[in-house]
Amino acid sequence: MNSAAILKIATQALLLMAQLAAPMVLTALAIGFAVSLIQSITQIQEVTLSFVPKAIGVSIALIVCGNWMIEQLVTFTQYLFQQIPTLLGG
């Protein structure tokens, strides 16, 4: 097993992690920004006010993107299992 193969797999894993986290992180970011904007306009300074909308938004994003996320994970896992013989030199 050479270092180039390890780096390739690690890079692919990090990219996949970023792709899988993006829907939830971007949803939480957008909702947090909207709630902060409303809070600054109305001058309501409650820190916990954005928690419930973020939780609901992230849950919806997970429901909408969950199937795609699982497909991506299964595809990557199958790729890794297919690479085992070549990584071991066989």
Beta strands, then each sheet from edge to edge (+ up, - down):
end
